[in-house]
Amino acid sequence: FTMPSLVFSYLWYFIWCKELSLEYGYWFISERPFWMGLKEVFIKYDLTLKSFIFNSFQGTILFLVYIIGLIQLIRNKERIISITSLILLGLFLVFVFKSGFFFYHHNYYIIPFVPVMALVAGYGLSKIPNRAIFLPLILVGICESLNNQKSDFVIPQSEMYRMSLEGIMNRFSTKDDLILVNGNGNPQMMYLSHRKGWDCVDWQVTELRHIIKIVKPNCKFIVINKNNNKELKELELPLDKVFENQDFLIYNTKRLKF
């Protein structure tokens, strides 16, 4: 299962994403030249190691089980699993070095290699004869992992306002309308509005020249998250305002006032 995941990950990030970036001019994910990525990974070796030690299982206990598995592989001279793991590690390192900064910046980049680590960890567990050790070790490891991810299962109260965006947009817009949001590189507002369009940084929604440039490809609404910074709280644009509350400011671009 790891080989296909590595191949598809490579195709997705280093070929398809590159094509999308060249086509639409938005470099959300960018590959690195091999030697540049290699340099970045070694300069930030601590974050790179964290990806393997912590991000792989979202905890350290199960990583220690993986280390036990490695020791058992060497001690028992298990050639098939060892050689397979080394080959897949070599392929994965190509992925790591092509990713560079992005590998240690995004904790999910370790995912393609997790099946290999799980296989080795499982081998180590299978060699523990005493189930009085085996079961508690697994349970404690799982509990640690879940505890470290508990925040992912709950929407923070401070972010709940975002969930209202689709309902707001549905009052005066259809799902086919293209919009501009100040997501600052995060497409979350686009997803939660259930619409397509463009993303920009905060200062760009205050630049009329930039707005005009975006409006030309039929952008119908500008959706501004006022919580991004205090300056947006007092923002006024020479456009037709269709909605405003303490969180969002929305303009219709079709009836321009400039």
PyRosetta script that sets phi, psi and omega in degrees:
from pyrosetta import init, pose_from_sequence

init()
pose = pose_from_sequence("FTMPSLVFSYLWYFIWCKELSLEYGYWFISERPFWMGLKEVFIKYDLTLKSFIFNSFQGTILFLVYIIGLIQLIRNKERIISITSLILLGLFLVFVFKSGFFFYHHNYYIIPFVPVMALVAGYGLSKIPNRAIFLPLILVGICESLNNQKSDFVIPQSEMYRMSLEGIMNRFSTKDDLILVNGNGNPQMMYLSHRKGWDCVDWQVTELRHIIKIVKPNCKFIVINKNNNKELKELELPLDKVFENQDFLIYNTKRLKF")
pose.set_psi(1, -27.7)
pose.set_omega(1, -177.2)
pose.set_phi(2, -70.4)
pose.set_psi(2, -40.5)
pose.set_omega(2, -178.7)
pose.set_phi(3, -57.6)
pose.set_psi(3, -51.2)
pose.set_omega(3, 177.1)
pose.set_phi(4, -60.3)
pose.set_psi(4, -38.4)
pose.set_omega(4, -179.0)
pose.set_phi(5, -65.1)
pose.set_psi(5, -37.3)
pose.set_omega(5, 177.5)
pose.set_phi(6, -67.8)
pose.set_psi(6, -42.1)
pose.set_omega(6, -179.7)
pose.set_phi(7, -64.2)
pose.set_psi(7, -47.8)
pose.set_omega(7, -179.3)
pose.set_phi(8, -66.5)
pose.set_psi(8, -36.0)
pose.set_omega(8, 177.4)
pose.set_phi(9, -62.8)
pose.set_psi(9, -41.8)
pose.set_omega(9, 179.2)
pose.set_phi(10, -64.2)
pose.set_psi(10, -46.9)
pose.set_omega(10, -179.6)
pose.set_phi(11, -62.0)
pose.set_psi(11, -40.4)
pose.set_omega(11, -176.8)
pose.set_phi(12, -68.3)
pose.set_psi(12, -53.1)
pose.set_omega(12, -172.2)
pose.set_phi(13, -78.9)
pose.set_psi(13, -36.9)
pose.set_omega(13, -170.6)
pose.set_phi(14, -103.8)
pose.set_psi(14, -8.0)
pose.set_omega(14, 177.3)
pose.set_phi(15, -121.6)
pose.set_psi(15, -58.2)
pose.set_omega(15, -176.6)
pose.set_phi(16, -68.5)
pose.set_psi(16, -47.1)
pose.set_omega(16, 179.1)
pose.set_phi(17, -61.7)
pose.set_psi(17, -34.8)
pose.set_omega(17, 177.6)
pose.set_phi(18, -65.4)
pose.set_psi(18, -40.9)
pose.set_omega(18, 177.5)
pose.set_phi(19, -62.8)
pose.set_psi(19, -43.2)
pose.set_omega(19, 179.2)
pose.set_phi(20, -62.9)
pose.set_psi(20, -40.8)
pose.set_omega(20, -179.2)
pose.set_phi(21, -66.1)
pose.set_psi(21, -40.8)
pose.set_omega(21, 178.5)
pose.set_phi(22, -66.9)
pose.set_psi(22, -35.0)
pose.set_omega(22, -177.8)
pose.set_phi(23, -74.7)
pose.set_psi(23, -43.1)
pose.set_omega(23, -171.6)
pose.set_phi(24, -110.0)
pose.set_psi(24, -4.5)
pose.set_omega(24, 173.8)
pose.set_phi(25, 72.1)
pose.set_psi(25, 23.5)
pose.set_omega(25, -179.8)
pose.set_phi(26, -123.9)
pose.set_psi(26, 107.6)
pose.set_omega(26, -173.4)
pose.set_phi(27, -93.0)
pose.set_psi(27, 69.1)
pose.set_omega(27, 178.7)
pose.set_phi(28, -70.6)
pose.set_psi(28, -41.2)
pose.set_omega(28, 175.4)
pose.set_phi(29, -123.0)
pose.set_psi(29, 127.9)
pose.set_omega(29, -177.3)
pose.set_phi(30, -130.5)
pose.set_psi(30, 134.9)
pose.set_omega(30, 175.6)
pose.set_phi(31, -74.9)
pose.set_psi(31, 167.0)
pose.set_omega(31, 176.8)
pose.set_phi(32, -120.2)
pose.set_psi(32, 144.8)
pose.set_omega(32, 166.9)
pose.set_phi(33, -57.7)
pose.set_psi(33, 144.0)
pose.set_omega(33, -170.7)
pose.set_phi(34, -50.8)
pose.set_psi(34, -48.5)
pose.set_omega(34, -174.6)
pose.set_phi(35, -72.2)
pose.set_psi(35, -31.1)
pose.set_omega(35, 175.7)
pose.set_phi(36, -66.6)
pose.set_psi(36, -45.5)
pose.set_omega(36, 178.1)
pose.set_phi(37, -62.4)
pose.set_psi(37, -39.7)
pose.set_omega(37, 178.2)
pose.set_phi(38, -60.4)
pose.set_psi(38, -43.8)
pose.set_omega(38, 179.5)
pose.set_phi(39, -64.1)
pose.set_psi(39, -45.1)
pose.set_omega(39, -178.8)
pose.set_phi(40, -62.6)
pose.set_psi(40, -41.1)
pose.set_omega(40, -179.1)
pose.set_phi(41, -64.5)
pose.set_psi(41, -40.7)
pose.set_omega(41, -178.3)
pose.set_phi(42, -77.3)
pose.set_psi(42, -30.7)
pose.set_omega(42, 176.3)
pose.set_phi(43, -64.9)
pose.set_psi(43, -40.2)
pose.set_omega(43, 178.3)
pose.set_phi(44, -104.1)
pose.set_psi(44, 51.1)
pose.set_omega(44, -176.0)
pose.set_phi(45, -61.8)
pose.set_psi(45, -30.1)
pose.set_omega(45, -179.5)
pose.set_phi(46, -66.8)
pose.set_psi(46, -41.9)
pose.set_omega(46, 177.8)
pose.set_phi(47, -71.6)
pose.set_psi(47, -32.9)
pose.set_omega(47, 176.8)
pose.set_phi(48, -64.9)
pose.set_psi(48, -44.9)
pose.set_omega(48, 178.1)
pose.set_phi(49, -64.1)
pose.set_psi(49, -35.3)
pose.set_omega(49, 178.8)
pose.set_phi(50, -61.7)
pose.set_psi(50, -34.6)
pose.set_omega(50, 179.1)
pose.set_phi(51, -60.9)
pose.set_psi(51, -37.9)
pose.set_omega(51, 179.1)
pose.set_phi(52, -80.9)
pose.set_psi(52, -44.2)
pose.set_omega(52, -172.0)
pose.set_phi(53, -76.0)
pose.set_psi(53, -40.3)
pose.set_omega(53, -175.0)
pose.set_phi(54, -111.1)
pose.set_psi(54, -49.2)
pose.set_omega(54, -173.2)
pose.set_phi(55, -65.5)
pose.set_psi(55, -26.7)
pose.set_omega(55, -176.8)
pose.set_phi(56, -59.8)
pose.set_psi(56, -47.4)
pose.set_omega(56, -179.8)
pose.set_phi(57, -116.6)
pose.set_psi(57, 7.8)
pose.set_omega(57, -176.4)
pose.set_phi(58, 54.1)
pose.set_psi(58, 41.9)
pose.set_omega(58, 178.5)
pose.set_phi(59, 172.9)
pose.set_psi(59, 169.0)
pose.set_omega(59, -177.2)
pose.set_phi(60, -100.6)
pose.set_psi(60, -22.2)
pose.set_omega(60, -176.6)
pose.set_phi(61, -64.8)
pose.set_psi(61, -47.5)
pose.set_omega(61, 179.9)
pose.set_phi(62, -69.0)
pose.set_psi(62, -27.4)
pose.set_omega(62, 174.0)
pose.set_phi(63, -66.9)
pose.set_psi(63, -37.6)
pose.set_omega(63, 176.1)
pose.set_phi(64, -63.2)
pose.set_psi(64, -34.6)
pose.set_omega(64, 175.3)
pose.set_phi(65, -64.1)
pose.set_psi(65, -38.4)
pose.set_omega(65, 175.7)
pose.set_phi(66, -61.1)
pose.set_psi(66, -42.6)
pose.set_omega(66, 177.6)
pose.set_phi(67, -62.9)
pose.set_psi(67, -40.5)
pose.set_omega(67, 176.1)
pose.set_phi(68, -58.7)
pose.set_psi(68, -41.7)
pose.set_omega(68, 178.2)
pose.set_phi(69, -62.3)
pose.set_psi(69, -41.6)
pose.set_omega(69, 177.6)
pose.set_phi(70, -60.9)
pose.set_psi(70, -44.4)
pose.set_omega(70, 179.8)
pose.set_phi(71, -61.7)
pose.set_psi(71, -42.0)
pose.set_omega(71, 179.4)
pose.set_phi(72, -65.9)
pose.set_psi(72, -37.8)
pose.set_omega(72, 177.7)
pose.set_phi(73, -60.8)
pose.set_psi(73, -44.3)
pose.set_omega(73, -179.8)
pose.set_phi(74, -68.5)
pose.set_psi(74, -43.5)
pose.set_omega(74, -178.2)
pose.set_phi(75, -64.3)
pose.set_psi(75, -41.1)
pose.set_omega(75, -176.4)
pose.set_phi(76, -92.5)
pose.set_psi(76, -0.2)
pose.set_omega(76, 178.3)
pose.set_phi(77, 52.8)
pose.set_psi(77, 49.2)
pose.set_omega(77, 178.0)
pose.set_phi(78, -80.2)
pose.set_psi(78, 93.9)
pose.set_omega(78, -170.8)
pose.set_phi(79, -70.0)
pose.set_psi(79, -40.8)
pose.set_omega(79, -174.7)
pose.set_phi(80, -63.3)
pose.set_psi(80, -52.1)
pose.set_omega(80, -179.5)
pose.set_phi(81, -65.7)
pose.set_psi(81, -39.7)
pose.set_omega(81, -178.2)
pose.set_phi(82, -64.1)
pose.set_psi(82, -47.8)
pose.set_omega(82, -178.5)
pose.set_phi(83, -65.9)
pose.set_psi(83, -43.2)
pose.set_omega(83, 178.4)
pose.set_phi(84, -60.2)
pose.set_psi(84, -43.7)
pose.set_omega(84, 180.0)
pose.set_phi(85, -64.0)
pose.set_psi(85, -40.3)
pose.set_omega(85, -179.9)
pose.set_phi(86, -66.4)
pose.set_psi(86, -40.7)
pose.set_omega(86, 179.0)
pose.set_phi(87, -63.3)
pose.set_psi(87, -46.2)
pose.set_omega(87, -179.6)
pose.set_phi(88, -67.8)
pose.set_psi(88, -33.0)
pose.set_omega(88, 175.3)
pose.set_phi(89, -64.1)
pose.set_psi(89, -42.5)
pose.set_omega(89, 178.0)
pose.set_phi(90, -59.8)
pose.set_psi(90, -44.2)
pose.set_omega(90, 177.8)
pose.set_phi(91, -64.3)
pose.set_psi(91, -39.6)
pose.set_omega(91, -178.7)
pose.set_phi(92, -67.7)
pose.set_psi(92, -34.7)
pose.set_omega(92, 179.2)
pose.set_phi(93, -64.9)
pose.set_psi(93, -31.4)
pose.set_omega(93, 173.7)
pose.set_phi(94, -61.1)
pose.set_psi(94, -44.2)
pose.set_omega(94, 177.1)
pose.set_phi(95, -61.1)
pose.set_psi(95, -42.0)
pose.set_omega(95, -179.6)
pose.set_phi(96, -63.1)
pose.set_psi(96, -47.9)
pose.set_omega(96, -176.2)
pose.set_phi(97, -71.8)
pose.set_psi(97, -27.9)
pose.set_omega(97, 175.6)
pose.set_phi(98, -75.1)
pose.set_psi(98, -24.3)
pose.set_omega(98, 179.8)
pose.set_phi(99, -84.6)
pose.set_psi(99, -38.2)
pose.set_omega(99, 179.6)
pose.set_phi(100, 57.2)
pose.set_psi(100, -123.4)
pose.set_omega(100, -178.5)
pose.set_phi(101, -50.3)
pose.set_psi(101, -40.4)
pose.set_omega(101, -174.6)
pose.set_phi(102, -67.3)
pose.set_psi(102, -26.0)
pose.set_omega(102, -178.3)
pose.set_phi(103, -63.7)
pose.set_psi(103, -49.6)
pose.set_omega(103, -178.3)
pose.set_phi(104, -88.1)
pose.set_psi(104, -10.5)
pose.set_omega(104, 178.6)
pose.set_phi(105, -82.1)
pose.set_psi(105, -29.3)
pose.set_omega(105, 179.6)
pose.set_phi(106, -115.4)
pose.set_psi(106, 116.2)
pose.set_omega(106, -173.5)
pose.set_phi(107, -66.5)
pose.set_psi(107, -18.9)
pose.set_omega(107, -178.5)
pose.set_phi(108, -81.3)
pose.set_psi(108, -4.6)
pose.set_omega(108, 179.4)
pose.set_phi(109, -67.9)
pose.set_psi(109, -15.8)
pose.set_omega(109, 179.3)
pose.set_phi(110, -79.1)
pose.set_psi(110, -14.3)
pose.set_omega(110, -171.9)
pose.set_phi(111, -53.3)
pose.set_psi(111, -43.2)
pose.set_omega(111, -178.4)
pose.set_phi(112, -58.7)
pose.set_psi(112, -24.1)
pose.set_omega(112, -178.2)
pose.set_phi(113, -96.1)
pose.set_psi(113, -10.6)
pose.set_omega(113, -178.0)
pose.set_phi(114, -59.2)
pose.set_psi(114, -38.8)
pose.set_omega(114, 177.6)
pose.set_phi(115, -58.1)
pose.set_psi(115, -35.1)
pose.set_omega(115, 177.8)
pose.set_phi(116, -67.2)
pose.set_psi(116, -45.1)
pose.set_omega(116, 179.4)
pose.set_phi(117, -64.0)
pose.set_psi(117, -37.7)
pose.set_omega(117, 178.8)
pose.set_phi(118, -65.7)
pose.set_psi(118, -38.2)
pose.set_omega(118, 177.9)
pose.set_phi(119, -62.0)
pose.set_psi(119, -47.4)
pose.set_omega(119, -179.3)
pose.set_phi(120, -66.0)
pose.set_psi(120, -41.4)
pose.set_omega(120, 178.2)
pose.set_phi(121, -63.1)
pose.set_psi(121, -40.8)
pose.set_omega(121, 178.2)
pose.set_phi(122, -63.3)
pose.set_psi(122, -37.8)
pose.set_omega(122, 176.7)
pose.set_phi(123, -62.9)
pose.set_psi(123, -42.9)
pose.set_omega(123, 178.7)
pose.set_phi(124, -61.9)
pose.set_psi(124, -40.8)
pose.set_omega(124, 179.1)
pose.set_phi(125, -65.6)
pose.set_psi(125, -36.6)
pose.set_omega(125, -178.4)
pose.set_phi(126, -66.4)
pose.set_psi(126, -18.3)
pose.set_omega(126, -178.8)
pose.set_phi(127, -94.5)
pose.set_psi(127, 1.7)
pose.set_omega(127, 175.3)
pose.set_phi(128, -88.1)
pose.set_psi(128, 109.6)
pose.set_omega(128, -174.4)
pose.set_phi(129, -73.9)
pose.set_psi(129, -26.6)
pose.set_omega(129, -174.4)
pose.set_phi(130, -92.1)
pose.set_psi(130, 110.3)
pose.set_omega(130, -178.9)
pose.set_phi(131, -70.0)
pose.set_psi(131, -15.7)
pose.set_omega(131, 175.4)
pose.set_phi(132, -67.2)
pose.set_psi(132, -21.3)
pose.set_omega(132, 175.9)
pose.set_phi(133, -97.1)
pose.set_psi(133, -42.4)
pose.set_omega(133, -174.3)
pose.set_phi(134, -57.3)
pose.set_psi(134, -57.2)
pose.set_omega(134, -175.0)
pose.set_phi(135, -65.9)
pose.set_psi(135, -47.6)
pose.set_omega(135, 177.7)
pose.set_phi(136, -60.0)
pose.set_psi(136, -36.4)
pose.set_omega(136, -180.0)
pose.set_phi(137, -62.7)
pose.set_psi(137, -44.1)
pose.set_omega(137, 178.1)
pose.set_phi(138, -64.2)
pose.set_psi(138, -46.8)
pose.set_omega(138, -177.2)
pose.set_phi(139, -63.8)
pose.set_psi(139, -42.9)
pose.set_omega(139, 179.1)
pose.set_phi(140, -65.0)
pose.set_psi(140, -40.5)
pose.set_omega(140, 178.7)
pose.set_phi(141, -63.1)
pose.set_psi(141, -43.3)
pose.set_omega(141, 178.7)
pose.set_phi(142, -65.5)
pose.set_psi(142, -42.8)
pose.set_omega(142, 179.2)
pose.set_phi(143, -62.4)
pose.set_psi(143, -40.8)
pose.set_omega(143, 177.7)
pose.set_phi(144, -62.0)
pose.set_psi(144, -44.9)
pose.set_omega(144, -179.2)
pose.set_phi(145, -62.4)
pose.set_psi(145, -45.4)
pose.set_omega(145, 179.6)
pose.set_phi(146, -64.9)
pose.set_psi(146, -39.3)
pose.set_omega(146, 179.8)
pose.set_phi(147, -63.7)
pose.set_psi(147, -37.7)
pose.set_omega(147, -179.9)
pose.set_phi(148, -73.4)
pose.set_psi(148, -12.0)
pose.set_omega(148, -179.6)
pose.set_phi(149, -115.7)
pose.set_psi(149, 8.5)
pose.set_omega(149, -174.3)
pose.set_phi(150, -60.6)
pose.set_psi(150, -29.5)
pose.set_omega(150, -179.9)
pose.set_phi(151, -67.8)
pose.set_psi(151, -21.1)
pose.set_omega(151, -180.0)
pose.set_phi(152, -74.5)
pose.set_psi(152, -15.6)
pose.set_omega(152, -177.8)
pose.set_phi(153, -93.2)
pose.set_psi(153, -3.8)
pose.set_omega(153, -177.1)
pose.set_phi(154, -132.5)
pose.set_psi(154, 134.4)
pose.set_omega(154, 176.1)
pose.set_phi(155, -80.1)
pose.set_psi(155, 122.6)
pose.set_omega(155, 178.9)
pose.set_phi(156, -57.7)
pose.set_psi(156, 141.4)
pose.set_omega(156, -178.2)
pose.set_phi(157, -58.9)
pose.set_psi(157, -32.6)
pose.set_omega(157, -179.2)
pose.set_phi(158, -68.1)
pose.set_psi(158, -17.6)
pose.set_omega(158, -177.7)
pose.set_phi(159, -106.2)
pose.set_psi(159, -0.1)
pose.set_omega(159, -175.8)
pose.set_phi(160, -62.1)
pose.set_psi(160, -28.4)
pose.set_omega(160, -178.0)
pose.set_phi(161, -59.1)
pose.set_psi(161, -28.4)
pose.set_omega(161, -179.6)
pose.set_phi(162, -62.2)
pose.set_psi(162, -29.2)
pose.set_omega(162, -176.7)
pose.set_phi(163, -67.6)
pose.set_psi(163, -15.2)
pose.set_omega(163, -179.0)
pose.set_phi(164, -86.1)
pose.set_psi(164, -6.9)
pose.set_omega(164, -170.6)
pose.set_phi(165, -63.9)
pose.set_psi(165, -41.4)
pose.set_omega(165, -179.0)
pose.set_phi(166, -62.5)
pose.set_psi(166, -44.6)
pose.set_omega(166, 178.9)
pose.set_phi(167, -60.7)
pose.set_psi(167, -39.0)
pose.set_omega(167, 178.5)
pose.set_phi(168, -63.7)
pose.set_psi(168, -47.5)
pose.set_omega(168, -178.2)
pose.set_phi(169, -64.1)
pose.set_psi(169, -33.9)
pose.set_omega(169, -178.0)
pose.set_phi(170, -66.4)
pose.set_psi(170, -15.1)
pose.set_omega(170, -179.5)
pose.set_phi(171, -68.9)
pose.set_psi(171, -33.2)
pose.set_omega(171, -174.0)
pose.set_phi(172, -138.2)
pose.set_psi(172, 10.5)
pose.set_omega(172, -175.4)
pose.set_phi(173, -141.3)
pose.set_psi(173, 153.1)
pose.set_omega(173, 173.6)
pose.set_phi(174, -102.9)
pose.set_psi(174, 165.7)
pose.set_omega(174, -178.2)
pose.set_phi(175, -69.9)
pose.set_psi(175, -11.9)
pose.set_omega(175, 177.8)
pose.set_phi(176, -86.8)
pose.set_psi(176, -10.2)
pose.set_omega(176, -179.3)
pose.set_phi(177, -70.9)
pose.set_psi(177, 135.4)
pose.set_omega(177, 176.5)
pose.set_phi(178, -87.0)
pose.set_psi(178, 139.7)
pose.set_omega(178, -176.0)
pose.set_phi(179, -130.8)
pose.set_psi(179, 162.4)
pose.set_omega(179, 173.2)
pose.set_phi(180, -116.6)
pose.set_psi(180, 128.9)
pose.set_omega(180, 179.3)
pose.set_phi(181, -125.2)
pose.set_psi(181, 150.3)
pose.set_omega(181, 176.2)
pose.set_phi(182, -94.6)
pose.set_psi(182, 68.9)
pose.set_omega(182, -178.5)
pose.set_phi(183, -83.4)
pose.set_psi(183, -8.4)
pose.set_omega(183, -179.7)
pose.set_phi(184, 54.4)
pose.set_psi(184, 42.5)
pose.set_omega(184, 178.0)
pose.set_phi(185, 91.6)
pose.set_psi(185, -8.2)
pose.set_omega(185, 178.5)
pose.set_phi(186, -105.0)
pose.set_psi(186, 119.2)
pose.set_omega(186, -176.4)
pose.set_phi(187, -80.3)
pose.set_psi(187, 12.2)
pose.set_omega(187, -174.7)
pose.set_phi(188, -57.2)
pose.set_psi(188, -43.8)
pose.set_omega(188, -179.5)
pose.set_phi(189, -62.3)
pose.set_psi(189, -35.5)
pose.set_omega(189, 177.9)
pose.set_phi(190, -64.8)
pose.set_psi(190, -44.6)
pose.set_omega(190, 179.6)
pose.set_phi(191, -62.2)
pose.set_psi(191, -46.6)
pose.set_omega(191, -174.5)
pose.set_phi(192, -72.3)
pose.set_psi(192, -19.7)
pose.set_omega(192, 175.4)
pose.set_phi(193, -86.4)
pose.set_psi(193, -12.1)
pose.set_omega(193, -177.6)
pose.set_phi(194, 58.8)
pose.set_psi(194, 41.6)
pose.set_omega(194, 177.9)
pose.set_phi(195, -136.3)
pose.set_psi(195, 171.1)
pose.set_omega(195, 178.9)
pose.set_phi(196, -113.7)
pose.set_psi(196, 164.4)
pose.set_omega(196, 178.6)
pose.set_phi(197, 156.8)
pose.set_psi(197, -136.3)
pose.set_omega(197, -173.5)
pose.set_phi(198, -126.7)
pose.set_psi(198, 152.2)
pose.set_omega(198, 175.4)
pose.set_phi(199, -115.0)
pose.set_psi(199, 146.5)
pose.set_omega(199, 177.6)
pose.set_phi(200, -145.9)
pose.set_psi(200, 172.8)
pose.set_omega(200, 176.6)
pose.set_phi(201, -92.7)
pose.set_psi(201, 166.6)
pose.set_omega(201, -171.2)
pose.set_phi(202, -56.2)
pose.set_psi(202, -45.3)
pose.set_omega(202, -175.1)
pose.set_phi(203, -65.6)
pose.set_psi(203, -24.2)
pose.set_omega(203, -177.2)
pose.set_phi(204, -71.2)
pose.set_psi(204, -26.5)
pose.set_omega(204, 178.5)
pose.set_phi(205, -76.4)
pose.set_psi(205, -8.2)
pose.set_omega(205, 175.6)
pose.set_phi(206, -98.6)
pose.set_psi(206, -6.4)
pose.set_omega(206, -179.2)
pose.set_phi(207, -96.7)
pose.set_psi(207, 110.6)
pose.set_omega(207, -177.5)
pose.set_phi(208, -63.3)
pose.set_psi(208, -34.5)
pose.set_omega(208, -179.9)
pose.set_phi(209, -63.2)
pose.set_psi(209, -39.8)
pose.set_omega(209, 178.8)
pose.set_phi(210, -68.3)
pose.set_psi(210, -41.1)
pose.set_omega(210, 179.6)
pose.set_phi(211, -61.8)
pose.set_psi(211, -45.1)
pose.set_omega(211, 179.1)
pose.set_phi(212, -59.5)
pose.set_psi(212, -41.2)
pose.set_omega(212, 179.4)
pose.set_phi(213, -61.7)
pose.set_psi(213, -40.6)
pose.set_omega(213, -179.7)
pose.set_phi(214, -74.0)
pose.set_psi(214, -37.0)
pose.set_omega(214, -176.8)
pose.set_phi(215, -63.3)
pose.set_psi(215, -33.0)
pose.set_omega(215, -177.1)
pose.set_phi(216, -53.7)
pose.set_psi(216, -40.2)
pose.set_omega(216, 178.1)
pose.set_phi(217, -80.2)
pose.set_psi(217, 30.9)
pose.set_omega(217, 174.4)
pose.set_phi(218, 74.7)
pose.set_psi(218, 33.3)
pose.set_omega(218, 171.1)
pose.set_phi(219, -73.5)
pose.set_psi(219, 127.5)
pose.set_omega(219, -173.9)
pose.set_phi(220, -98.6)
pose.set_psi(220, -30.9)
pose.set_omega(220, -176.4)
pose.set_phi(221, -136.5)
pose.set_psi(221, 146.4)
pose.set_omega(221, 171.6)
pose.set_phi(222, -110.9)
pose.set_psi(222, 120.1)
pose.set_omega(222, -177.8)
pose.set_phi(223, -109.5)
pose.set_psi(223, 116.1)
pose.set_omega(223, -175.2)
pose.set_phi(224, -111.8)
pose.set_psi(224, 123.9)
pose.set_omega(224, 174.0)
pose.set_phi(225, -84.4)
pose.set_psi(225, 107.5)
pose.set_omega(225, -175.6)
pose.set_phi(226, -72.9)
pose.set_psi(226, -14.4)
pose.set_omega(226, -178.5)
pose.set_phi(227, -80.3)
pose.set_psi(227, -8.1)
pose.set_omega(227, -178.8)
pose.set_phi(228, -63.6)
pose.set_psi(228, -41.7)
pose.set_omega(228, 174.4)
pose.set_phi(229, -158.1)
pose.set_psi(229, 160.1)
pose.set_omega(229, -172.6)
pose.set_phi(230, -66.9)
pose.set_psi(230, -24.6)
pose.set_omega(230, -179.6)
pose.set_phi(231, -66.1)
pose.set_psi(231, -29.4)
pose.set_omega(231, -179.6)
pose.set_phi(232, -73.0)
pose.set_psi(232, -17.6)
pose.set_omega(232, 179.1)
pose.set_phi(233, -62.8)
pose.set_psi(233, -31.6)
pose.set_omega(233, -177.1)
pose.set_phi(234, -107.2)
pose.set_psi(234, 13.7)
pose.set_omega(234, -175.2)
pose.set_phi(235, -69.1)
pose.set_psi(235, 133.8)
pose.set_omega(235, 173.9)
pose.set_phi(236, -134.2)
pose.set_psi(236, 125.2)
pose.set_omega(236, 179.1)
pose.set_phi(237, -113.9)
pose.set_psi(237, 149.7)
pose.set_omega(237, 178.4)
pose.set_phi(238, -76.5)
pose.set_psi(238, 56.8)
pose.set_omega(238, -180.0)
pose.set_phi(239, -129.7)
pose.set_psi(239, 172.0)
pose.set_omega(239, -180.0)
pose.set_phi(240, -81.6)
pose.set_psi(240, 104.9)
pose.set_omega(240, -179.7)
pose.set_phi(241, -76.1)
pose.set_psi(241, 125.6)
pose.set_omega(241, -179.4)
pose.set_phi(242, -110.0)
pose.set_psi(242, -14.8)
pose.set_omega(242, -179.9)
pose.set_phi(243, -161.8)
pose.set_psi(243, 143.7)
pose.set_omega(243, 172.4)
pose.set_phi(244, -157.0)
pose.set_psi(244, 134.0)
pose.set_omega(244, 168.3)
pose.set_phi(245, -140.6)
pose.set_psi(245, -165.2)
pose.set_omega(245, -175.9)
pose.set_phi(246, -70.0)
pose.set_psi(246, -13.6)
pose.set_omega(246, -176.1)
pose.set_phi(247, -110.4)
pose.set_psi(247, -38.8)
pose.set_omega(247, -173.2)
pose.set_phi(248, -126.0)
pose.set_psi(248, 149.0)
pose.set_omega(248, 173.7)
pose.set_phi(249, -130.2)
pose.set_psi(249, 122.5)
pose.set_omega(249, -173.2)
pose.set_phi(250, -126.5)
pose.set_psi(250, 130.3)
pose.set_omega(250, 179.3)
pose.set_phi(251, -117.5)
pose.set_psi(251, 144.2)
pose.set_omega(251, 170.4)
pose.set_phi(252, -93.4)
pose.set_psi(252, 126.5)
pose.set_omega(252, -174.7)
pose.set_phi(253, -90.7)
pose.set_psi(253, -4.9)
pose.set_omega(253, -174.0)
pose.set_phi(254, -78.7)
pose.set_psi(254, -22.3)
pose.set_omega(254, 176.8)
pose.set_phi(255, -114.4)
pose.set_psi(255, 73.9)
pose.set_omega(255, -176.0)
pose.set_phi(256, -67.3)
pose.set_psi(256, 143.1)
pose.set_omega(256, 178.7)
pose.set_phi(257, -107.5)
pose.set_psi(257, 16.2)
pose.set_omega(257, 178.2)
pose.set_phi(258, -135.0)
pose.dump_pdb("model.pdb")
